[in-house]
Amino acid sequence: HVQLVESGGGSVQAGGSLRVSCAASGAIYRSYCLGWFRQPPGKQREGVATIDSGGSTSYFESVKGRLTISRDNAKNTLFLQMNSLKPDDTAVYYCAAGLGKYNFWGQGTQVTVS
């Protein structure tokens, strides 16, 4: 069983930066595919970025060039560096982990851009 805990959310002005983190506990973290998802107010959850066990990344089109996903396997931690933030980035951000599909989810952290 894997537990995920996000941190680092908050409020920032448009154009600013934030870094959210996701600390994982449990086994086999290194072999998992990891991802960040977000749910804007009144909208469905959407994918933001993913990173596989080999470090290959993919991004939702609207965040390319502004958000960067990374992982530190030694510390069992996933990161999302967010630069040039826009009001449309306002959402609850969730990290997720799994093999083939995302079985494990964090509780979410709020990011508000004004």
Steps between C-alpha positions, in 0.01 A plus 500: 500500500632845405403818682546837331502837676512826307636826634610841378176639366391855570405831349711687247457786259486442128849461359633359824639157587423218739638153554276226628638177639363153551659277760443129458519224755495133425683262277586486128475874451788498252319276252180701504378747245423827675276783400355834593134572441285799583136586547408862429196637685179371344686283248606141462842376599758519222850375446792740538822301464634149536842345553580132461752288685766584240447873536312559176246779533184615328295816550150631449520741207402811694782461754788417266794730555366628833466195725770240557453160660790322667559219744760424764496124543748511788257715697180345365383844399328639192515868411315741277677829438250756375620821336319781319181403676165613361159533665391197293751293696287543812402151615547228755813313395523126560790262463442141398703182465452163342603226261300518180234710665495741792395298803620735771406863551590777739248720677577806287646843559335828401676736260338840446626748242355850502 
